[in-house]
Amino acid sequence: MTIAFLFVSLFGLMLIGVPVAISLGASTVLTMYIFTDLELATIPQLIFDGINKFSLMAIPMFILAGNLLSKGGSARRIIDFARSMVGHLPGGLPMSAIFACIIFAAVSGSSPATVVAIGSIMFVAIKEAGYPATYAVGGISTAGSLGILIPPSVVMIVYGVTAEVSIGKLFMAGVVPGILLGGMMLAQTYIGAKRLGFKATTPEPFSERIKKFGKAFWALLIIVVVIGGIYGGIFTPTEAAAASAVYALVISLFVYKDIKFKDLWNICLESAMTTAMIFFIITNAVVFAYLLTSEQIPQAIADAMLSANIGKITFLVLVNILLFIMGQFMEPSSVVMIMVPLLLPIATMLGIDPIHFGIILIVNMEIGMITPPVGLNLFVASGLTGMKLKDVIISCLPWTLTLFIGLLLITYIPEISLWLPNLMYG
């Protein structure tokens, strides 16, 4: 009865339009009051303890760094470099956009920011080059979703704190899956362009490629600052986030001079609002997780599944179906905070590595960002292009199928996620 009331009230509140964070808190408090002997007076202390974690300080810093770069001209320089590398191939222009999305995802850590930064420049250019509009919209919207998989990633930080696993390992675990999915999308775009009759053109001279790399160098260097700093032992992930924010501020103001001091207020305000939204979800999810743990709900579900002889493969199938459905309706951080306390204990009992499980969850959230009814990237692309939402959804379908294939590979070949962190950490 406790489990039923908790989840019925949670999803019932969300269905009538109550924000996820408030739905989490309200359903938990009601359940605690009606069905348990837990003291409601402990909730403020739970909330404080839940967010009083050093790792969470990385979230506002990475959000600020991403906003500083996306508001400036870093995206244009990255696009020019990407075009110089792959623009001569059949499908070179849309491939350049996808390649630029992969790079910018590693710079910004945000999927919507990647779609806006790259799409605002490349949507029109691809269409004017004679490609179907679906090529531009589908490819960029889908590749933009890599922003939460390729490090640095805010969703990874939320998962790391919730699951109590190394954020550094998570960051490294996202590299190979991110490159794999990006490479699959590039190959799909290349093959599709050849079928449409597009031919290869003369590649840009090597000197021109070096020149464009030089212009994009300072934007690209932030990847080295973050990833190299963490794995070189210079920074913790949280310190790397602070370094990335300072670095993004310096190059945007003094190197590229794309933003002015007067722009900083709005950039900081936007970053603070995004951070507040994520932290509000976390605070309410902390109480939700406390109730689950106190009532031993994950253990009860795990025991039921194990007694039914559900093995690792079947469990992962069910998890992917459940996460795909939830990702269609909820923001990624919300899904992480709700589902990790419920599913991770079962995954651990079945011998699934928590780092591998985190990557499976995040790839599912990627797919959720380009599937209706609440796929955020769909709405961003629709707003940028003026296309109807239905047409954007149809445009994304071929690349969504590619992500599904990639998800299957990542789910059932753990080494894709674990090889690099195991190599780095032993």
N, C-alpha and C positions, 0 to 999 in steps of 0.2 A: 504493500500500500504506500509506503514511504517513497519508494522508487517511482511508482506510477504517478503519484501526486506531484513529485518534483518535476518530472519531465513533461507531464501534461500541462502543468501551470507554466513551465518555461516556454514551451513551443506555442501554447495558447496565447500568452502575452505577445510573443513575437508576431504571431499571425494577425493580431489586431493592430499591429503597427507600433508597439512599444519598443524603444531602442533596445538593442541586444544587452548592453551593460545593465540597464535598469531591469530588464527581464530576468537576467541572471541573479541580481541582488534580491529582487522582490520574491521570486519563486523560492529562493534558498531560505530567506527569512521566514516566509509563511510555513514552509515545510519544517523548519527548526522549531517554530512556535507550536505547531499543531501536533506533530508526530514524534518529537524527540524531547529529551530532558536537557539538551544543550542550552547553556546560558547565552542569551542574546547580548548581554553586556560584554561578552568577549569579542564581539565583532570589530569594534574600533581597533583593538590591539592586533587582531588577525590582519586587518587591512594594513596597518602600519608595518607589521613584520613582513607582510607579503611584498611590499614595494620598497622596503628598506634594504635593497640589495645593490651592491656595487655594479653588477653587470647591467642593471637596467639603465644606468646613466649613459650607456652607449646609444640608447634609442634616440633621445633628442639630438645628440651630436651627429649621428649618421643622417637623420632627417634634415638637419640644418645644412650639412655638407651637400646633400643631394639637391636641396632647393637653391643653394648658392650657385651650383654648377648648371642646373637646368634653366635658371633665369638668365644666365649669361650666354656667351657664344661657344661654349665648350662643345655642345651638340653639333654645331655647324662644322667645327674643325674635325671632330671625330668622323662625321659623315664624309667629308672630303677625303680623309685618309682611307676610309673603307672603300670609297669609289675608286680610288687609285689602285687598290689591291685587287678587287674582284669586278670592277665595273665593266671590263672588256669581255667578260664571259657572257654566253647566252643567259638572259635573265639577270644581267649584271647590275642593273639599277635596283630592282627589288632585292637582289642578293646583298647589295651594298647597304640597303636599309636594314635588313636583318642582321648583317654583320655589325652595323653601327649600334643596333639594339643590344646585341650581345656585349659589346664594349661598354656602352652607356649603362647597362644593367650593373656591370661591375663597378662603375663609377658612382651611380646614384643609389643603388639598393632599393629602388622603388619601381614597381611595374607601371602605375599610371603616369609617373614622371617620365619614364622611358618612352611611353606611347606619345605623350605630348611633345617631348623634346625632339624626337626623331620624326614623328608623324607630321608635325606642323610644317616641316621642311620638305619631307619626301613624298607625302601623299600626292600633291599636285605634280611634282616632277615625274613620278612614275606614270601617272595617267597621261601627261603630255608627251611622254616618250612612246605612247602607243600601246602600253600594256592595259589589260582590263583593270577597271577600278578595283575589282575583287582582289587582284594581286597585291596592290598596295595595302588595302585595308586588312585583308586576312593575314598577310605576312607580318606586318608591323604590329598589329594588335596581339598576335600570338607570340611573336618574339619578345614583345614588351613584357610578357608575363614572366620571362626569365629573371626579371629584377628581384624576385623574392627567393630565387634559387642560387644564383651566382653571388658569392659574397662580395661586399658586406650586405647582410639582409636583416631587416628589422624583425621579420617573422622568425628567422633562425634564433635571434636573441630571445624572443618571447618563448620559443620552444625550449631553448637551452636552460632558461631560468625555471620554467615549469617542470621540465623533466630532470632538472639538476644534473645536466651533462655538460661537458666542456664545449663552450662556444667556439673556441679555437678549432677543435676537431670538427664541429659542425660546419664551420666556414670552409675548411679544407674538403670536407665530404661533399660539398655542393659544387666543387670545381669540375670534376669529371662528368657528373650528370648534366651540368649546365652546358659544357662543351659538346657532349653527346647529343643533347636535344637541339642545340643550335646548329650543329653539323647536319643533323637529319633534316632540319628545316631548310638549310641552304641547299642540300642535295635535292630535296623535293622541288624547290623553286627553280633550280637549274634544269631538271628533267622536264618540268612543266613548260618552261620557256622554250626549250628545244621543240617540244610537241606543238607549240603555238607558232613555230617558224622563225623565232628570233635567232640571229646569227652572232657569232663572236666578232668583236671588233679589235682594232689594234690596241694592245695594252699601252698604258702610259709609260714613258721613259722612266728608267730606274731613278734618274736624278729628280724627276717630278715627284715620285713616290717618297723619296727622302725628304724633299722640301715640305710635302704635306704632313709627313710624319713629324717633322720638326715643329710645324705649327700646332699640331695636336699633342706634342710631347708633354706639355705641362699638365694638360687634362688627363692624359694616360698615366702620368706618373703617380697619380693618387692611388692607383691600383697597387703599385709597388710600395707606396707609403703604408697602406693598410695591410696588405697580405705579407709583404716582405718584412714589415716591422714586427708583425705578430710572430712569424715563423723564424725570424732572425733573433728573437728573444729581446728585442728592443722595447716592444709594447705588449701589454695585455690587450685583449680585444677592446676593452673599455677605453684604455689610454689611446689605442689606435683610432677610435671614434673621435676623441677630442682632437687628436693630431690631424685627422682628415678634415674636420670643421675649420681648424685654423688654416690649414693648407688651402682649402677651397676659398676661404675668405681672402687670403693673400693673393692667389693667382687671379681671382675674379676682379679684385680691386686694383692691383698694382701691376700685374703682368699682362693680362688680356684687357683690363680696363673696361669690361663689359657691363659692370654695375657701378653705381655711384653710392656715396655714403648715404644719400637720401633714400636709396632703395632698401637699405638694411632693415629699417623698421618693419616694412611690410613683409620682408622675407622672414625675419625673426618671428613676427606675429603669426604668419602662416605655419611656420615650423612648430611654434608653441601650441597652436590649436590642434595640429595633427598629433603631437605628443600627448596632449591632454585627453584626446579621444582614446588613444591606445592605453594610457594609464588608467582611465576610468573603467575600461573593460577589464584590465588586470585586477584592479582592486575588488571588483565584484566577483570575478572568477576565483579569487583567492578564497573567499567565503564559500563559494560553490564547491571547490575542491576539498575544503575542510569538512563540509557536511558529507561528501562522498566517502572520505577517508574514515570519519568518525563512525559512520553507519556500516562500514566495511562493504560498501556497494561494489567496488571493483573486484574485491575478493570473491563475493557471492557470484558475480557474473563469470569470473574466471573458473570457479569451481564447477559451475553449471556447464560451461563450454568443455572443460576437460573431462567431466563425467560423460558428456555426449560424444567423447572421442573425436573432437574437432582438432585436426592437426594444423601444423604451421601453414601449409598451402591454402587450406580452406579458410583459415582465419584471415590470411592476407587478402583473399578474394573478397570476403565479407567486409573487411576494413576498407578496401578500395571502393567498394560500392557505397558504403556508408559515408565515407569522406567525400566522394564525388557528389552525392546528394546534398550533403551539408554545405559543401563549397559553392553550390549553385545558389544558396539562399543567404549565406553569411559571409562576413568579412574574415579574411584568413586568421588574424590574431584571435578573433572570437572562437573560431573552430578549434584552434590550438588549445586555448584555455579551457574549453569545455571537454574536449575529447581526450586529451593527453592523460589527465588523472584517471579516466575511465578505461582507456585502451592500453596504455603503456604497461601497467602491471601484468596484464594478460600476455602481451607480446614478450615481456621479459621471462615469464614462466614458460613460454613456448620456445625460448632460446633465441629470440630475435634481438639483435643488437639495437640499443636505444638510438644510436647515431643513424643506423640504416633506417629504422622506423621513422625518425624525424625527416629524412629525405623523402621517403614515400609520402608522408603527410604533406610536405611542402609541394611536391609535384602535383598532388591532387588539388591543392589550393591554386596552383597555376592554372589548371584546367578549369577550376571554378571561376576564375577571373575572365574567361572567354566563353562562358556558357550562361544562357538565360536561366532564371529571370533577373538575377542580380549581379551578373558579371560586370565588374567595374570597368574593365578595359573596353567592353562593348559600348558603354555609354560615353566614355572618353572619345573613342573613335567616331562614334555617331555625331557627337558635338563638333569635332574637328572638321569632319568631311561634309556634314549636312545630309549624309545618307540616312535612310530609315533604319531603325534598329533591326528590323527583320532582315534587311539586306546585309547589314554588318555581320549578323549571326551566320547567314548563309556563306558569306565570304570567308569566315573563319573555319568552316567545317573541315576542309581538307587538311589544314594545319593542326586542327584539334585532333583529328585521327592520328596524325604523326605523334602528337604528344601522348596519346593513349598507348601507341606501340612502345614509345620510350618508357612510359610508366611500367608496362609489363616487364621490360628488360631490367629496369632499376629495381622492381619489386622482387624478382626471382633470381637476380644475379647480384647478391649483396656486395661482391667485390667492386662493382662499379662505384659504389658510394664509399666503401671502406678501404680500398687499396691505398689511396693517397694519405688519409689520416693515419693509417697503420704504418705507412712508410715514414711519415714525419715524426710520429710519436712513439713508434715501436710497439 
